[in-house]
Amino acid sequence: MDSEYLKSTVGPAMTSAMASLVVEQPDDAVEYLGTYLLSYVKAKEMEASKLEAEKKFARLQEELAAKKALEDEKAREEAAYKAVKDKEESDLTAELEGTTDVASLYSKVMALVQSRTGATGVYLGRKETTDAGVSQIQYLSSTQELMVGKVLKGVPEGEEEGAEGVTWPIFVSSEVEETVVDEESGEETTVTKTVFPEDITISNVVRDPAVKCFGLPKLGSYVAVPVRYPSCLHANGIEDAPPPPEPVAADDVDPDAAPPPEPEVTEAPPKFAPVNVTSEYIIGFDTVGQGREFSSSEKAFARAWASKLADASSAAELKLWNADIDKLEAMAGAEADLTTDIAAKKEAAMGAIAEKITAEAGDDEAKKEFLGVSLKAAALAEVIVGVQDSVLSLSALSIPPKDESIKALSAVMVACGVEKSKYTDMLTGKVMWGGLSELITADLIASMTSDPVSAEVSEQIKAAGEGVDATSVPWGHVVATSCVAGLLLEWANAKAEEGDAKVTYDAKLEEMKAAQADAGDGGD
């Protein structure tokens, strides 16, 4: 047992020392042996230390490799996430640039802004003016359902106080002076520019009593950024294009100058040009419930997408405007022939009325009077069916017509029993051309053969078309008057007359029944 212990503990050292002692054969073998063993121990310690260092280095290498692997994985994940985000943004940008229905993408833009800013809610509002002349912001799209349809009330034009909320200053411009340096002369001039706020920021909505909350107030901030663009889809959105520049007179040409290049063959200059008005929207977003403010980069992202939305809206409207010009020019070219065709169809339809009245009413004067009006409405409905394609072409236009045509078509909707909410913005009281034009369908025309309207509806028809002459209904700049709109209003007026005539005829029938009853009682 003892020998085993010695072998396992000092055996290797003593074996090495004895071998060295035999080889060296020093004079003082004991001293040599002691010195050797001390050196042996030191060597072993160094060897152990080196081994430990190598192990430690290996562990460090492993840790560094693992850390780098994690960092690489994180970088790959971040790159993949960024690629997804970039694709999402580029795809939505492409959609905006390629569509003429920007409103269909509002929800996607709101969701994107919410995703990138971490907002609690994001919502798009449109600045409008009601029939009473009061400005308001109507929320059209939102990541929160509770905001859609909500309104921030403004004040009548000329007034400054009393508006709801804190957003209104974003629509107020200011004048600033800017120094401009001419690149060639170096001369400085001062110009005045009109600028608008780039955003409205409220750091804590709970502490600002002016903030209008549509839900339970909670800690958080609010930011609004503008969406402002030139809009040409309005009733006065067309004017004559300016004439092309006059060619340079021969007397004004420098005789020593090189001859001008051959003129390029170009398309004919446009006849019409768009007239723009400013459409104003806002994108609002908040951190209500999060208790934090938006960073400058988050606000910059929202401003960038507000700008993209504005550019896309302007471009989409211009595409629709250009498409409408072609349609309107075609309508204007066909107006004279269409007017003649309608007149011929009306004459033919009305010519058969007298025979029908005699056949159906006989000597009943009251019935003759009612049938005359009723058959006139039916005859006009027959004419409308005969020019149905021309009627339906109105629905393909994006540029709203003049107010007179809007009123004429509104009277038609009332006469056909269409709910007012389908073509009227109930928050502003204004007729929406988009809603009105969508209702001009074959089904609407088919419904024009309906029974007489009530006295109440008759009054509503008159009110809707009040002040508009059916013989000359203004449409717009390209098509001055629309014979189709006039025909439709004439039919609506005939339905109102029919309703009144029905009331009168029913009253006379009641009188006749009462008189017959009295005569019968007298005979008893």
BELTAJO-V175412 format. One record per pair of residues at least 24 apart in sequence whose ideal C-beta (glycine too) atoms are under 6 Angstrom apart, sorted by the first residue. I is the first residue (numbers start at 1). J is the second residue. Records with the same first field share a line. If there is no record, write none. Layout:
BEGIN
I: J  J
END
This chain:
BEGIN
13: 37  40
96: 312
100: 316  319  320
102: 312  313  316
106: 141
107: 141
109: 305  309
110: 141  143
113: 302  305
114: 143
116: 301
117: 298
119: 285
120: 286  287  288  289
121: 286
122: 285
123: 147  284
124: 283
125: 282
126: 281
127: 280
128: 428
130: 428  429
131: 429
133: 157
138: 427
146: 214
150: 214
151: 427
164: 212
165: 212
166: 202  210  211
167: 200  224
170: 197  200  224  226
171: 280
199: 223  225  299
200: 224
203: 293
218: 288  289
219: 291
220: 286  287  288  289  290  291
221: 287  293
222: 286
223: 285  294  299
224: 282  284
225: 283  302  303  306
226: 282
227: 281  306  309  310
228: 280  310
229: 279  310  313  314
230: 276  314
231: 277  279  317
232: 274  276  317  321
233: 317  398  399
234: 277
235: 400  402
236: 275
237: 274  275  399
238: 272  477
239: 273  275
241: 270  271  272  273
244: 269
272: 325
274: 321
320: 398
324: 397  398  399
328: 478  479
331: 479
332: 478  479
338: 390  483
339: 483
342: 483  487
345: 383  386
346: 383
349: 379  382  383
350: 379
366: 505  508
370: 501  505
373: 497  498  501
374: 498
376: 494
377: 494  495  498
380: 490  491  494
381: 448  449
384: 445
388: 445
390: 484
391: 484
394: 440
395: 437  440
400: 433
401: 475  476
402: 474  476
404: 468  473  474
405: 473  475  485
406: 431
407: 465  468
408: 465  468  473  485  489
409: 436
410: 464
411: 461  464  465  489  492
412: 488  492
414: 460  461  464
415: 461  492  495
416: 444  447
452: 498  499  502
453: 495  499
455: 499  503
458: 496  499  500
461: 492  496
462: 496
465: 489
END
